[in-house]
């Protein structure tokens, strides 16, 4: 479990938290911390706010408990609802398009996790204001609803050329995927590692962005833990069907376009079509690949922990 966590707070949020620490939360005592406007401590926990970057720092064994029972329900809101109503928050923005979130944020999504063949691709997109409206006008939507590969590629190209947009794409080929999966032995941990890496790269490009939105793929703490380990000061929100957000939708298109391109190039190199998904025809294609290229090369094109692998290799030893 992480023992340190940081997040950007608005002035009104920090004021509310200071009031709680001073008057309502038992066990906390004022303390001194260089550059902090306030700092409170109790055994196993330190909470300090640094006004220069509006950053709250939480340290100690009680970090997770403080986030779960104090910070999120009483200050930030579990799904960041306070951001939209807080006039002191730099990301607060009135949307000119109904239903469109024009506040500065990162959107993260992945492609390939359910496909036996091919890489795992995680993409992230930053947008706000005019760039968010432009992405909406382009027709960005959940990539699963786009059936044309040509349309997908054109949309992806338009997204990365949109003024004000920053993006990051992590394409993890099957060979590296299989190596990391062997180390972690858990798909959600691997996904969280990739999502956190993309958010960290986006934060390097747009350090002023205060929040990130990801499609929820596991218990919310899996990704929060991975992000906390990288010490990235962004407020993380996770929700199912996250592609309803314009930044997440754009990220889903970038991820799927890169995935499809990898599959097409790998199919040409293999001399046979590598099918998408994990439908009944996939084991047949995988077995044909093994018979043609050898079972040792299956790790270069497929995710070996899928049950398909046992079906494919049965009787070949």
N, C-alpha and C positions, 0 to 999 in steps of 0.2 A: 504494500500500500504506500502511496506517496506521503511524505511528511513535510511537503512544502507546496504551496499553491499561491498563484498571484492572479489578479484580475483587475481590469480598469473599472473604476467607479466614478459616477458623476459627483459633483460637490454635495448635492442634496442627499444622495445615497450614503456618502461618507459621513455626513452629519447625522443621519438617522442611525448609522451603525455606532458612531461614537456615543450617542445617547443611550443606546442599548447597553454598550459595554460599561458605561459610567453608572447607569441607574437600574438596569433590569437583569443583567446576566450575573449570577452569583459567582464568586471566586476570582473575578478579574480585579487586578490592581494596576493603577497607572505606572508606566515605566518610561524610560528614556531610550530613544533610538535615534541615532544621527540622521538628520534630514527628514525625519517623520514628524508630521503635524500632531499625530497622537499615536500612542502605543500602549497596549494593555497586555498583561501577562497573568497566567495562572499556571500551576504545575502541568507541564507537558504541552503548553500552547502559548504562542505569541501572536498577537494581531497588531499590525502596524500599517499606517496609511502615509504614503509619500506624495505630497501635493504636486511636486514638479511634473510628474507624469500621471497623476491621478491613479496611482497603483496601490492596491491593497495587497499586503503580503501576510500570509498565514503560515506559521511554521510550528512543527511539533507533532507528537503522537496523536493529538486530538484534532488534526487538520480535517480529516474526512467527516467527523462528527459535526464540527463547527459548520462546514459547508452545507451539510445535509439538513441540519436543524436550525441554523441561524441565518447564514448568508443567503441561501437560495429562497427559502420560504418568506423571510422577513425583509430582505434588502433587494436582491436582484430579480427574484421571481424565477421559478424553476425553468420556465420557457421564455425568459427575458421579456416578459410583458411590461416591466417597468420602463424599459428603454423607450417605448413608443410614446409614453406620457410624461417623460421627464424633461423639462425645458433646459436643464443644465447638461444633459447628455449630448455630446457632440454628434452622436449618430441619429438623434431625433430629427425626423423630416416628415413633412406632410406630403403624402403621395398625390401626384396629379392624375394618376390612373387608378381607379378603384381596384382594390385587391392586389396592387403591385407594391412590394416593399422596396422603397427607394432609399432606405437608410444604408449607409456604408456597411457592407458585410461580405464575408467569403461564403461561397456555396461549394460543398464538396459532395461528390458522388463517385461510384465505381461501376466498372463493367467487367464481365468475365468470371465473376466468382461462381456462377452456376454453370459455366461452360467447361466441359471436360478438356477440350482442346483449347490452346491459346493462353495468353498472358492474363494477369490481373492488372487492370488499369484503373488508377484512381486519379481523378482530375479535380481541380479547384478553380473557381472564377471569383474575382473581386469586381463588384460594380456598385454604383450609387447614382442617384439622381438621373442625369441625362443618359448615362451609359445603361442604366437599368431600363429606361424607357426605350432606348434603341434596341436592346436585346428582346424586349417585348414585341416591338414592331417587326423584328426579324422573324418572329414566330417560334421562339425558343419554347420547348415543351419537353415533357418526359420522352427521352430517346426511344423508349419501348413502343411509343405510338408512331414512330417514323419507320415506315417499311422500306423506303427507297434508300439504297446505299449512296446514290448520287446526291440526293437531297441532303442526307446526313453530312456528307463531305463538304457540300457547299455551305451549309449552316455552320459547321465547325470552322471553316475558313473565314466566314463573316464574323464569327464571334471573336476570334483572336485579332481581327483587324479593327474591332470597334474601339473608337477613342475612349480612353478612361478605363478600359477593361485591363485587368492583370490576370494572368492565368498560369497554372502549373499542371503538368501532366507527368505522372509516374507510371511507366509501363514496365511491369516486372515480368520478364519472360519466364516460361515454365521451368527452365533449369534453375534459376535463382529462386523462384517460387517454391519449388520442391525442397531446396536446401533450407530455406527459412521455415517452411512448414515442419520439416524434420526437427528443427531446433525448438520451435514453439509448440508443436503438436496441437494447435488450436487455431481454427480458421478465424474466429473473432479477434483473437490477439494479433494475428497477422494483418487483418483488415485495419485494426486500430493503429498498428505501427505505421501502415501506409498512409492512413488518413492524417495522422499526426505529422508525418513527414511533409505531406503536401501543405497542411496549414502552416507549418513552420516556414516553408519556402515562400508561401504567399505573404506571411508576416514580414519576412525580410524585404519583400518588394513593396509592401504597403504597411509600414509599421504603425501608422496612425489608425488603422482599421480596428474597431473595438470588439467585433463579434464575428463568430463563424457559425454556419448552419450546416448540419450534416444529416443525411438520411439515416435514420436509426436502424442499425443492423444487429444490435445486441443490447444487453443491459447498459444503461447510459454511462455507468462508471468505468466500463472497459475502455472507451475512448477518452473519457476525462482523465483517467489515470495515465494513459499513454501521452496525452497532451501536457499534463502537469510535469511529467518527467523531462520534457523539453523546455519547461519554464517559459511558455509563450503566454503573454498577458492578454488573452482574448477571452471574451465571454462565450462559452460554447453552448449551443442549443442543438438538440437532436429531436427529430420528429419522424414518424412514419409518413410515407408519401411526401417526402421532402421536396420532390420534383415539382410540387405546386409553387415553390419559390423560384423566381426567375434566375437567380445565380446558381441554384442547385440544378435547375433544368439545363442551363447552359453547360454546366460541368458534366452532366450526364451525356450530353451530345458530344463533347470533346472526348470523353472516356470511350464511348461506344464507337465513335469514328476511328479512334486510334486502334481499338480492339479489332474492328472489322478490317482495317488496313493490314494489321499484323497477320491476321488469318489468311487474307488473300495472298500476301507475299509468301507465307509459309506453305500454302497449298501449291503455289507455283514451284517452290524449291523442292517440295516433296514429290511432285509429279502426280499428286492425287488431291482431290478436294477434301479438306478437313472441315467437317460439318460443324455448325454452331450448336449450342445447347448440349443437352444430355439425353436426347430421345433414343428410342430403341435402335435406330440406324447407326448411332455413334459407335457402339462396340464393334460393329461390322467394319466400319472405316478404320478404327484403331487396330483391329486385328490385321487388316490388309496392310496397314503401315508397318506393323511389326514384321510381317512375313516378307515385306519388301526391303526394309531397312535394318531390321534386327531389333530385338526387344530392348537392348541397351540404349537405343536412341529415342525410345518412347518418352523419356524424361525431358527431351528437348522440345516436345510439342504438346505434352499433356500434363494434367495435374494428377499425380500418381496416387494421392490418398482417396480419390473417388473409387467407389465400389466397381466401377467399370473396369479398372485395371485388373482385378482378380478374374473377371470374366474373360478378358482379352488374353491373359497369359495362361489360362487353364489349359493344360495339355500340351504346352509348348516346351516345357522343361525336359 
